[in-house]
Amino acid sequence: MGQAGADDLKQARHLYTTWSRRVEDDGWKIATYDKNLDLWQPTGTLANFTLLGNAECTPVLRFA
């Protein structure tokens, strides 16, 4: 991987880490933008991340 690829990977990790930290801090609600580009949290089931049971899910915690 060249330097450009390494820089892209670093940026992708930073963006994902920032986003996933916000989702966790917001109680697993996934914020989105409305038509006016105002940030809000939908209440539907597709806008909430849900862990099932007591199963440990290491991918969920990977970047936390």
N, C-alpha and C positions, 0 to 999 in steps of 0.2 A: 504494500500500500504506500503510495506517495504521500508527500506532505499535505497536499490538498485533501486527500482522502482521510488522513488522520485528523485534520482540522474539522472536516465535516462530521466525523464520528464524535469528536469532542463536543461540538456544538449540539449535535443530536442528543447526546447524553445529558448535557446541561439543560436543554429544553425539556426533555422528558422528566428529569429529576425535579425541576421546578414545578412542572405541571402535576406530577404525581404527589409531591409534597402538599400542594394546594388542595388536591382532592382529599387526601387524608385529613388535613387540617379542617376542611369544610364538612367533616363527618361523612365522607365517602360520597358526597354529592358532586356531580360533574357539571360545573358551570359552563354556560354557553352565552352567546350574544343574541340579542333580539334584533329586529329590523333597524332599530336606531343605534345599533352597536353598543347598547347598554348591557353590562354583564348581569346575568340573573341565573338562578338555579331552578331548573324545571323540577316538577314534583313527580313526573311519570317514572315508571319502573326502569326505563332505558336510560334515565339520567342519574341513576344511583348505582354505585358499585356494591355488590352484595357478596359476602363470603358465605358459603354454605356450611352449616354445621360447625364443628370444632376442628375441621381439617386444617392443618397448617399448610399454608400456600407460600412457599418461599419466593416464587416470582413476584408476588404482591409486595413482599418486603425487600426485594433485591436492591432497589434504589432509595429506600427510605432512609 
